[in-house]
Amino acid sequence: QVQLVESGGGSVQAGGSLRLSCAARGYTYATNCMGWFRQAPGKEREGVALAHAAGEYTLYGDSVKGRFTISRDNAKNTVHLQMNSLKPEDTALYYCVTTPVFCTLNLTIVAGHPMTHWGQGTQVTVSS
């Protein structure tokens, strides 16, 4: 079993920055792809940023490109999300995810794999 420990959420004013971190513990073989999805109240969970275990392959949602940066430390099974120029529409519960599938922002594919693991979520609130 994989346990995901998230940290770094909080409240910030628009234009500010936050850094999220996630550490995978336990049976971590199924961490081919690690990253973050988010879910705002009343909205579907959406892909934010993902990083593949091999090489420098990363994937970003259109709404965060140029503002968010994902980084991964395979030796420590950790992933970080640097969020800059935050906007009120970035307010959501951010979920760390690990999955054996190749990185994709498609929630159906990611959530549909039996070895996908989700963290409990960390709240990010951006005020205007």
C-alpha positions in Angstrom: 0.0 0.0 0.0 1.1 3.5 -0.8 0.6 6.3 1.7 0.8 9.9 0.4 1.7 12.7 2.9 0.8 16.2 1.7 1.9 19.5 3.1 2.1 23.1 2.2 -1.4 24.3 1.6 -2.8 27.5 3.0 -4.3 30.9 2.3 -2.7 33.6 0.2 -3.7 36.7 -1.6 -3.9 36.8 -5.3 -0.5 37.2 -6.9 1.1 35.3 -4.1 2.9 31.9 -4.0 2.6 28.6 -2.3 4.6 25.4 -2.4 3.0 22.0 -2.0 4.9 18.9 -1.2 3.9 15.2 -1.3 5.9 12.2 0.0 5.0 8.7 -1.0 5.6 6.0 1.6 5.2 2.3 1.7 5.1 0.1 -1.4 6.1 2.8 -3.9 6.7 0.7 -7.0 3.5 2.1 -8.5 4.7 5.7 -8.7 5.4 5.8 -12.4 3.6 9.2 -12.5 3.3 11.5 -9.5 1.6 14.9 -9.3 -1.5 16.8 -8.5 -5.1 17.1 -9.3 -7.4 19.6 -7.7 -11.1 20.0 -7.0 -13.1 23.2 -6.4 -16.5 23.1 -4.7 -19.1 22.0 -7.2 -16.6 21.2 -9.9 -15.0 18.0 -11.2 -11.5 17.0 -10.1 -9.0 18.3 -12.7 -5.4 17.6 -13.5 -3.0 20.3 -12.5 0.6 19.0 -13.0 2.2 15.6 -13.3 5.8 14.4 -13.5 7.0 11.1 -15.0 9.5 9.0 -13.1 11.9 8.7 -16.0 13.5 11.8 -17.6 12.1 15.3 -17.5 8.6 14.7 -18.8 6.1 16.9 -17.2 2.5 17.7 -18.0 0.4 20.8 -17.0 -3.2 21.8 -17.2 -3.8 24.8 -19.5 -4.9 27.0 -16.6 -1.7 26.7 -14.7 0.9 26.7 -17.5 3.6 29.3 -16.9 2.6 29.8 -13.3 3.1 26.4 -11.7 6.2 24.2 -11.7 6.3 20.6 -10.7 9.5 18.9 -9.6 10.2 15.4 -8.5 12.8 13.6 -6.4 12.7 9.9 -7.3 15.3 9.0 -4.6 13.0 10.4 -1.9 9.7 9.6 -3.7 8.6 13.2 -3.3 7.0 15.6 -5.6 6.7 19.4 -5.2 4.4 22.0 -6.8 5.6 25.6 -6.8 2.6 27.8 -7.4 3.2 31.4 -8.4 1.0 34.2 -9.5 -2.0 32.5 -7.8 -5.5 33.5 -8.7 -8.8 33.2 -6.9 -9.8 30.5 -9.4 -6.9 28.4 -8.1 -8.8 27.9 -4.9 -9.4 24.2 -4.4 -8.5 21.1 -2.5 -5.3 19.8 -4.1 -4.8 16.0 -4.2 -1.4 14.3 -4.6 -1.6 11.3 -6.8 0.6 8.4 -7.8 -0.3 6.0 -10.6 1.4 3.3 -12.7 -0.1 4.7 -15.9 1.9 7.1 -18.1 1.2 10.7 -17.1 -2.1 12.0 -18.3 -4.5 14.7 -17.1 -7.4 12.4 -18.0 -9.1 11.8 -14.6 -11.0 8.7 -15.9 -7.8 7.0 -16.9 -5.9 7.9 -13.7 -8.8 7.2 -11.3 -9.7 4.0 -13.1 -6.4 2.2 -12.5 -6.6 0.0 -9.4 -3.1 0.9 -8.3 -3.7 4.7 -8.4 -3.4 6.3 -4.9 -4.6 9.6 -3.7 -3.7 11.8 -0.8 -6.3 13.2 1.5 -5.9 16.6 0.0 -4.6 20.0 1.1 -6.6 23.1 0.9 -5.4 26.1 -1.1 -7.4 29.3 -0.8 -6.6 32.4 -2.8 -8.3 35.7 -1.9 -8.8 38.6 -4.2 
